[in-house]
Every structure is written in structure tokens, then in C-alpha cells.
Amino acid sequence: MSKRDYYDVLGVSKGASADEIKKAYRKKAKELHPDRNADNPEAEGQFKEANEAYEVLKDAEKKAAYDRFGHAAFEGGMGGGGGRPGGMGGNGDFASAFSDVFDDLFGDFMGGGRGGGGRQRAARGADLRYNLRVTLEEAYNGLQKTINVPTSVQCGECNGSGSEGGAEPTTCPTCSGMGKVRATQGFFTVERTCPTCNGLGQIIKNPCKSCGGNGRVHKDRALSVNIPAGVETGTRIRLAGEGEAGMRGGPPGDLYIFIEVEQHKIFERESTELHCRVPVSMIAAALGGDIEVPTIDGGRSRVKIPSGSQSGRQMRLRGKGMPALRGGSHGDMFIELAVETPVNLTSRQKELLREFEELSEDNNPEASSFFSSVKNFWDSMKG
């Protein structure tokens, strides 16, 4: 089977420029990469064919030989190619093509690529976390709070460059500004971060004495933070650009404030609802009446207790709960009654309670029903 014309393989004309050839190759490589075509058995062969075509057409001498002699330029030692241009026949050529594929497909994700010089961008500063405790009242009302954050800020002596006097860094001699170095092992190219410049592509001859060449110094910063009403434990507030300064003028990270709402002595929170357990005397529960309860806004509300109320009975106060975090209506507040049994009774009080019990045969329907069921259970067991 005869080989296809290399220009046809890449989809370019014979007079295409080097940039046009590279652009066409990148497009083909992305389309045909085996990792993206697991269900296409022909993709791998087409991918290798595109690599072989690009390996020839990207090199000026090989391209000139191909334009003159065609595929024959690389067969039988003829012409300025010397061996097969791609595939397994030439280890060095295969390594170069493989490296091009890696750069073109993944260079954007790895912070470089040949077209962009390969150098990593100035390192972004780290994100910071700050844990902030607030009271339930503060979570209800919202607040403006000043916090002190230990962080790294841009060095004022060198304006973040890391160089004494703010001088510009020089190109790294080891990697020529690429930020990475390569070594060929067999037909693979191994690429690693440049050990001289740590991937930055630049070095500083005279480091700044204040920051030691880092371009940043440690400092406590006072920040004013707006805590919106309705926050709850786990709420996260992001302050963009308020994190750690980047290395040598790199962009700063972000500051994340994590909210923890303290437990309250009176109220228990469930999302936007509040629960308040209110003890009432046995007499008040039996006779009914009004009681006064606190609300989270510092006010008071009167609640009517129906006569004969039992422990656990709940009453709702609409709109007296917590506000929703992003605006809107408030939740409700629930009052739960806890009927309290009197303690430390005097002799006279005990006497009155015994007298009351003798007169209360029909006043305890739940107890009467329970003991009636118990009696029937025992009778059935005897049978």
C-alpha cells in the first residue's frame, strides 16, 4: 500500500508556512489521539501517520528533500533525511515527535508548551483559611468584623520581583528560559522541571535582602469582613485576592472564611427554625394561661397555653426564627412545653395533692387508657 502524501495527511497545501503546518498538525493530533478514540481502531494508525508527516514537514531540510524527491527521499539512505522520518525506525526522530505530541496536547495544562516558551507562569499564592466564631445573635443580625490574618504580602523593597532594587530577573542559562530540561532515554523524551530556576525560567543574580528573593514577606493583615445575616456553621465566605501573595509578582491566592456559630443557652437552631424549651408548672399546664417567652431579636412574645397541656406540646411563632442567608423571609420559632413536677413539698402540699388525686379519677385519660390496656393484657395472660 502506497504512502499518502504528507501534505494531504495534514490537510495543508504544499506552500503552507511552518505555522500553518504546526496548526494543522495540532488539530489532527487532538482529533486522532488514541486516548480520545478508544472506539476507533484506525485512529492509532492515522495518529502515527500524522506524526510521521509532521516530523518531516516541520524540519526545513527534510521538507526540502521531500518536496524534491517525495517519499523516496527517506528510503535507502537517499537525500538529506537519513533513515525513516517517523515510527520505530529512528529512535531520535520518534522521541522528538512524541515530545511534540505531548507539548501540543497537554502543554496548556502543564503550564507551558513549546509555543509559549515552556516557562511556568509566576507561581500563584496559596489560598488561606480563617475560622471565625460568631454568636447566634450575630448570625441573626449580621455584622462587620475586623480580623487579623497572618499571611505573605508583596515585598515593598523590590515590588515583588525578588531582585535587589527591583531589577529584572535574567534568563536561566540551564534551560534558556524554558523552565524545564529534557533528556532522551531510548526513544522516549523525559522532561523535568529545571533544577536551577525551579521552573520559572529566570534567575535572580542579586536577591532582595528583605525577602531573600521570594518577592514576598510575612505580615499580619487587618481585614474588614462583612458577615451577612443568616450564616450558619459551615458557611464559607470567599475574599478573592486576599490570600497569600504570589512568588515574584505572581497573582495572590484567595482567603476563605469558615463560619462556626456558637451554641446558645436558650435557643436551638435547625436551619432557619429556632426551638425554645420552656418549663411550665403543673398548675399552669393544667389550668392554662399566658406565658412570656424571649425571641432572638431581643424582644418578648406572649404565648397562650391551652388548659390540660402536656410535656412536649409545641406552639409556633411565625417569622420569629432565623433569616435566610440570601435574603427572603424568616423561619419560625417553636415553643416546646416542659411540664415541671414540683419538688421539696411541704406536708400541707402533699396532703392537698393526695386529696386532689382522690378526686382525679376522670382527669387523667391517658393514664386511665394505659392501665386499662395493662389490665386486659394481664387477664389474657392468665387465660
C-alpha positions in Angstrom: 0.0 0.0 0.0 1.5 3.3 -1.1 2.0 6.1 1.4 -0.2 9.1 1.4 1.2 12.5 0.6 2.3 14.2 3.8 0.6 17.4 2.9 -2.7 15.5 2.3 -2.2 13.7 5.7 -2.1 17.1 7.5 -4.6 18.8 5.2 -2.4 21.6 4.1 -1.1 22.9 0.7 2.5 22.4 -0.4 3.2 26.1 0.0 1.9 26.2 3.7 4.0 28.1 6.2 5.6 26.5 9.3 2.9 28.0 11.5 0.2 26.7 9.2 1.7 23.2 9.2 2.0 23.2 13.0 -1.5 24.4 13.5 -2.8 21.7 11.1 -0.8 19.1 12.9 -2.1 20.1 16.4 -5.6 19.8 15.1 -5.0 16.4 13.6 -3.2 15.1 16.7 -6.0 16.2 19.0 -8.6 14.6 16.8 -6.8 11.3 16.3 -5.1 10.8 19.7 -5.8 7.1 20.8 -6.9 8.3 24.3 -9.8 10.1 22.6 -10.6 7.4 20.1 -10.9 4.2 22.1 -13.7 3.0 19.9 -11.9 3.7 16.6 -9.3 1.0 15.8 -7.9 3.1 12.9 -7.2 6.1 14.9 -3.8 4.9 16.2 -2.5 4.3 12.7 -3.7 7.7 11.5 -2.2 9.3 14.6 1.2 7.8 13.8 0.8 8.8 10.1 0.2 12.4 11.2 3.2 12.3 13.5 5.4 11.0 10.7 4.2 13.7 8.3 4.8 16.5 10.8 8.2 15.1 11.7 9.3 15.7 8.1 7.4 18.9 7.2 8.4 20.8 10.4 12.1 20.4 9.6 13.3 22.8 6.8 15.9 20.3 5.4 13.7 17.3 5.5 10.8 19.3 4.0 13.0 20.5 1.1 14.1 16.9 0.4 10.5 15.7 0.5 9.3 18.4 -1.8 12.0 17.4 -4.3 12.0 13.6 -4.1 8.8 12.7 -2.3 8.9 9.6 0.0 11.9 8.3 -1.9 14.0 10.9 -0.1 13.9 8.8 3.0 14.2 5.3 1.6 17.6 3.6 1.0 19.6 6.4 2.6 18.8 8.9 -0.2 18.6 12.6 0.4 19.2 14.7 3.5 16.9 12.7 5.8 19.0 9.6 6.6 16.5 6.9 7.6 12.8 6.8 8.1 11.4 10.1 9.3 9.0 8.7 11.8 7.8 5.5 13.5 10.1 3.0 15.2 12.9 3.2 12.6 14.6 6.2 14.1 14.7 6.5 17.9 15.7 10.1 18.0 13.0 11.2 15.5 10.4 9.2 17.3 11.3 10.8 20.6 11.1 14.3 19.0 7.7 13.6 17.5 6.4 12.1 20.8 7.6 15.2 22.6 5.8 17.4 20.2 2.6 15.5 20.7 2.9 15.8 24.5 3.6 19.5 24.3 0.8 20.3 21.8 -1.9 18.2 23.5 -1.0 18.8 27.2 1.2 21.9 27.3 -1.7 24.2 28.2 -2.4 22.1 31.2 1.2 21.7 32.3 1.9 25.5 32.3 3.9 25.8 29.1 4.4 24.1 25.7 6.9 25.0 23.0 4.9 27.8 21.5 4.7 29.6 24.9 8.4 29.2 25.8 7.8 26.4 28.2 8.3 28.6 31.2 5.9 28.3 34.1 3.9 31.4 34.9 4.8 33.2 38.2 3.5 31.0 41.0 0.1 31.9 42.3 -0.1 32.5 46.1 -1.7 29.9 48.3 -5.3 30.1 49.4 -5.8 30.8 53.1 -8.4 29.6 55.6 -9.7 31.6 58.6 -12.0 30.1 61.1 -14.4 32.7 62.6 -16.8 32.0 65.5 -19.9 34.2 65.9 -22.8 34.2 68.3 -26.3 33.2 67.3 -27.3 36.8 67.8 -24.6 37.9 65.4 -25.7 35.3 62.9 -29.2 36.7 63.2 -28.3 40.3 62.7 -25.2 40.0 60.5 -22.1 42.1 61.3 -19.0 43.9 60.1 -15.9 42.4 61.8 -12.2 43.1 61.6 -9.9 40.1 61.6 -6.2 39.7 61.7 -4.8 37.3 59.1 -1.1 36.1 59.2 -0.1 35.9 55.6 2.5 36.7 53.0 2.4 40.1 51.2 4.3 41.5 48.3 7.7 42.8 49.3 7.8 46.6 49.2 11.5 46.8 48.7 11.6 45.0 45.4 7.9 45.4 44.4 7.6 41.6 44.3 10.4 41.0 41.8 12.6 39.3 44.3 15.6 41.2 42.9 17.6 43.9 44.8 16.4 47.3 43.8 13.6 45.9 41.7 15.9 44.8 38.8 14.6 42.5 36.2 15.5 38.8 36.6 17.8 37.2 33.9 17.1 34.2 31.7 18.1 30.9 33.3 21.2 29.6 31.5 20.4 26.0 32.2 17.0 25.8 30.4 17.3 29.0 28.3 14.1 30.4 29.8 12.1 27.2 29.1 11.6 26.3 32.8 12.2 22.7 32.0 15.0 20.4 30.7 14.8 17.3 28.6 16.8 14.2 28.3 16.4 11.4 25.7 16.2 7.8 27.0 15.9 5.4 24.2 13.0 6.6 22.0 11.4 8.5 24.9 12.0 12.1 25.9 11.9 12.7 29.7 11.1 16.2 30.7 11.5 17.6 34.2 11.5 21.0 36.0 14.7 22.9 35.6 16.7 22.5 38.9 18.4 25.9 38.5 15.3 28.1 38.3 12.7 25.7 39.7 10.6 26.0 36.5 10.4 29.8 36.5 12.8 30.3 33.5 14.5 33.1 35.2 17.1 33.6 38.0 17.9 36.4 40.3 21.6 37.4 40.5 21.2 39.8 43.4 18.3 38.6 45.6 16.4 41.3 47.6 17.7 41.4 51.2 14.2 42.0 52.6 12.5 38.9 51.1 15.5 36.7 50.2 14.5 36.7 46.5 11.0 35.4 47.1 9.3 38.6 46.3 7.1 38.4 49.4 7.4 38.8 53.2 5.3 37.6 56.1 2.9 40.1 57.7 -0.3 40.2 59.7 -3.1 41.9 57.8 -6.2 43.5 59.3 -9.2 42.9 57.1 -12.8 44.1 57.5 -15.2 41.3 56.7 -18.9 41.6 56.1 -20.8 38.6 57.7 -24.3 38.5 56.2 -27.3 37.7 58.3 -28.4 34.1 58.3 -24.9 32.4 58.2 -24.7 29.1 59.9 -21.9 26.7 60.9 -20.1 25.6 57.7 -20.9 28.8 55.7 -17.9 29.7 53.6 -17.1 33.3 52.6 -14.5 33.8 49.8 -12.5 37.0 49.6 -10.8 37.0 46.2 -7.2 38.1 46.1 -6.9 38.4 49.9 -4.8 35.2 50.3 -1.1 34.7 50.2 0.9 36.9 47.7 2.4 35.0 44.7 6.1 34.3 44.2 8.0 37.0 42.4 5.0 39.0 41.4 2.6 36.1 40.9 -1.1 36.6 41.5 -2.4 36.3 45.1 -4.5 33.5 46.4 -7.9 33.8 47.9 -9.0 33.9 51.6 -11.8 31.6 52.7 -13.6 32.4 56.0 -15.3 29.4 57.5 -18.1 30.3 60.0 -18.9 28.5 63.2 -22.0 29.6 65.1 -21.7 29.1 68.9 -24.4 27.2 70.7 -27.0 29.3 72.5 -28.1 28.9 76.1 -31.8 29.4 75.2 -32.3 28.6 71.6 -31.5 25.6 69.5 -31.2 26.1 65.7 -32.3 23.9 62.8 -31.6 25.8 59.5 -33.9 28.8 59.7 -36.0 27.4 62.6 -35.4 28.1 66.2 -36.6 25.9 69.1 -37.0 27.0 72.7 -37.9 24.6 75.5 -40.0 26.5 78.2 -40.7 24.9 81.6 -44.2 25.5 83.0 -45.6 24.5 86.3 -48.0 21.6 86.6 -50.7 24.0 87.7 -50.2 26.3 84.7 -50.3 23.4 82.3 -53.5 22.1 83.9 -55.3 25.4 84.1 -53.8 27.1 81.0 -52.8 30.7 80.8 -50.3 33.1 79.2 -46.5 33.0 79.4 -43.9 35.3 78.2 -41.0 33.9 76.0 -37.8 35.6 74.6 -37.1 36.0 70.9 -33.7 36.0 69.2 -34.1 39.7 68.3 -34.1 40.6 72.0 -37.9 41.0 72.2 -40.6 39.2 74.0 -43.7 37.4 72.9 -46.8 36.3 74.8 -47.9 32.7 74.2 -51.2 31.2 75.4 -51.0 27.8 77.0 -54.2 25.7 76.4 -55.5 24.1 79.6 -54.5 20.5 80.0 -51.2 20.9 78.1 -48.8 18.0 78.3 -45.0 18.0 78.1 -43.7 18.1 74.6 -46.6 20.2 73.3 -45.3 22.7 70.6 -46.6 26.1 69.6 -45.4 28.1 66.6 -44.4 31.7 66.4 -44.3 32.6 62.8 -41.5 34.7 61.4 -39.6 34.6 64.8 -36.8 32.3 63.5 -33.6 32.9 61.7 -33.3 34.9 58.4 -32.5 33.0 55.2 -28.8 33.6 54.2 -29.6 35.1 50.8 -32.5 37.3 51.8 -36.2 36.5 51.9 -38.4 35.6 54.8 -37.5 34.4 58.3 -38.1 31.0 59.6 -40.4 30.2 62.6 -39.8 29.7 66.3 -41.2 26.7 68.1 -42.0 26.7 71.8 -41.9 23.3 73.4 -43.6 23.0 76.8 -41.8 21.0 79.6 -44.3 20.4 82.4 -42.4 20.5 85.7 -43.2 18.2 88.6 -43.0 20.2 91.9 -40.2 19.2 94.3 -39.4 19.8 98.0 -43.1 19.7 99.0 -44.3 20.6 102.5 -46.6 18.4 104.5 -49.6 20.5 103.7 -48.8 20.5 99.9 -48.5 16.7 100.0 -51.8 16.4 101.8 -53.5 18.6 99.2 -52.0 16.6 96.3 -53.3 13.4 97.8 -56.7 14.9 98.2 -56.5 16.1 94.6 -55.5 12.7 93.4 -58.6 11.1 95.1 -60.8 13.5 93.2 -59.0 13.0 89.8 -60.2 9.6 88.6 -61.6 11.1 85.4 -58.9 13.8 84.9 -56.1 11.6 83.5 -57.5 10.0 80.3 -54.1 8.8 79.1 -53.2 7.1 82.3 -56.7 5.5 82.5 -56.4 4.2 79.0 -52.9 2.8 79.6 -53.8 0.9 82.8 -56.9 -0.4 81.2 -54.8 -1.9 78.5 -52.4 -3.3 81.1 -55.3 -5.0 83.0 -56.6 -6.6 79.8 -53.0 -7.8 79.0 -52.7 -9.5 82.4 -56.1 -11.0 82.1 -55.3 -12.5 78.8 -52.0 -14.0 80.1 -53.9 -15.7 83.0 -56.3 -17.2 80.4 
